[in-house]
């Protein structure tokens, strides 16, 4: 993968910035630990990791169309259809006719899906309450959004330099 020149320059200067390296290392550890948690939670709910990610997305974006879910999960149309079929068969979601376009449908969580998403939410709220003082939530939220936005911009720039 080829990175834009600005990213390469930043990486080169990071050697002289131990706090920056520590932050990047902490982020990598967080990603790894969260991946493990997703595996544990999905196993406890009896669903796959992608199903869990879809469940969380749909709980935060009710009435989404399958295309939006596919884009969020970065899945092909076929893989998304299989995912929706699987989740519908498991009683986690339902397809509802789109009131604006009868050729399409919107996705809604079924009661089982709502309960499962709630269980995931309760887990993460507990973890955040244990790890972070409440008066730091706003700063932490802003920092995470800023990092997420920067990652998104960097990914788009890297994708453009590779012709993707």
C-alpha positions in Angstrom: 0.0 0.0 0.0 1.3 3.4 -0.9 0.5 6.2 1.5 0.2 9.9 0.6 3.4 11.9 1.2 2.0 13.7 4.2 1.3 10.4 6.0 4.8 9.1 5.2 6.3 12.2 6.6 4.2 11.9 9.7 5.3 8.3 10.2 8.9 9.3 9.8 8.6 12.0 12.6 6.8 9.6 14.9 10.2 8.1 15.9 10.9 11.2 17.8 7.5 11.4 19.5 7.1 8.7 22.1 3.7 10.0 23.3 2.4 9.7 19.7 3.7 6.2 19.4 2.1 5.3 22.7 -1.2 6.7 21.5 -1.0 4.7 18.3 0.0 1.6 20.3 -2.9 2.1 22.7 -5.3 2.4 19.7 -4.0 -0.8 18.2 -4.5 -2.6 21.6 -8.0 -1.1 21.9 -8.9 -2.4 18.4 -7.6 -5.9 19.2 -9.4 -6.0 22.5 -12.6 -4.8 20.9 -12.3 -7.5 18.2 -12.1 -10.1 21.0 -15.1 -8.6 22.7 -17.1 -8.7 19.5 -16.2 -12.4 19.2 -17.4 -13.1 22.8 -20.6 -11.1 22.5 -21.5 -12.6 19.1 -20.8 -16.1 20.5 -23.0 -15.4 23.5 -25.8 -14.2 21.3 -25.3 -17.2 18.9 -24.6 -15.0 15.9 -21.6 -14.2 13.7 -19.4 -11.2 14.2 -20.7 -9.5 11.0 -24.3 -10.2 12.2 -23.4 -8.4 15.5 -22.0 -5.4 13.6 -25.2 -5.3 11.5 -27.3 -5.5 14.6 -25.5 -2.6 16.2 -25.7 -0.5 13.0 -29.4 -1.2 12.6 -30.1 -0.3 16.3 -28.5 3.1 15.7 -29.9 3.6 12.2 -33.5 2.2 12.2 -35.3 2.0 8.9 -32.0 1.6 6.9 -32.1 0.1 3.5 -30.0 -2.9 2.6 -27.7 -0.8 0.5 -26.8 1.4 3.5 -26.1 -1.7 5.6 -23.9 -3.1 2.8 -21.9 0.2 2.6 -21.5 0.3 6.4 -20.3 -3.2 6.6 -18.4 -3.0 3.3 -20.1 -6.1 1.9 -21.2 -7.0 -1.6 -24.9 -7.0 -2.5 -24.9 -10.8 -2.4 -23.2 -11.1 0.9 -25.6 -8.5 2.4 -28.6 -10.4 1.0 -27.3 -13.6 2.7 -26.7 -11.7 5.9 -30.2 -10.2 5.9 -31.7 -13.6 5.1 -29.8 -15.2 7.9 -30.7 -12.5 10.4 -34.3 -12.6 9.3 -34.4 -16.4 9.7 -32.9 -16.0 13.2 -35.7 -13.6 14.1 -33.4 -10.6 14.6 -34.8 -8.4 11.9 -37.6 -8.0 9.4 -37.8 -6.5 5.9 -40.6 -3.9 5.7 -41.8 -2.4 2.4 -40.3 0.9 1.8 -43.2 3.5 2.0 -41.3 5.7 -0.5 -40.4 3.1 -3.1 -42.4 -0.1 -3.3 -39.6 -1.9 -5.2 -37.3 -1.8 -2.1 -37.5 -2.6 1.6 -36.2 -1.1 4.8 -34.8 -3.1 7.7 -36.2 -3.1 11.2 -35.0 -5.0 14.2 -37.4 -7.6 15.5 -37.9 -7.7 19.2 -35.2 -10.4 19.5 -32.8 -8.1 17.6 -33.7 -5.1 19.8 -33.0 -7.2 23.0 -29.7 -8.4 21.6 -28.6 -4.9 20.6 -29.6 -3.7 24.1 -27.4 -6.3 25.6 -24.5 -5.2 23.6 -25.2 -1.5 24.5 -25.4 -2.4 28.2 -22.0 -4.2 28.0 -20.3 -1.2 26.4 -21.9 1.3 28.7 -20.7 -0.7 31.7 -17.1 -0.8 30.3 -17.1 2.9 29.7 -18.4 3.7 33.1 -15.7 1.5 34.6 -12.9 3.0 32.6 -13.7 6.7 32.3 -14.8 9.3 34.7 -18.2 10.7 33.6 -16.8 14.3 33.3 -14.3 13.0 30.6 -17.0 11.5 28.3 -17.4 14.7 26.2 -13.7 15.0 25.7 -13.3 11.3 24.9 -16.2 11.4 22.5 -14.7 14.4 20.7 -11.3 12.8 20.5 -12.7 9.5 19.2 -14.8 11.3 16.5 -11.8 13.3 15.5 -9.6 10.2 15.2 -12.3 8.4 13.3 -12.7 11.3 10.9 -9.0 11.5 10.4 -8.8 7.8 9.7 -11.6 8.1 7.2 -9.9 10.9 5.4 -6.5 9.1 5.4 -8.2 5.9 4.0 -9.9 7.9 1.2 -6.5 9.6 0.4 -4.7 6.2 0.4 -7.5 4.7 -1.7 -7.2 7.5 -4.3 -3.4 7.0 -4.5 -3.8 3.3 -5.2 -6.5 3.9 -7.8 -9.2 2.3 -5.7 
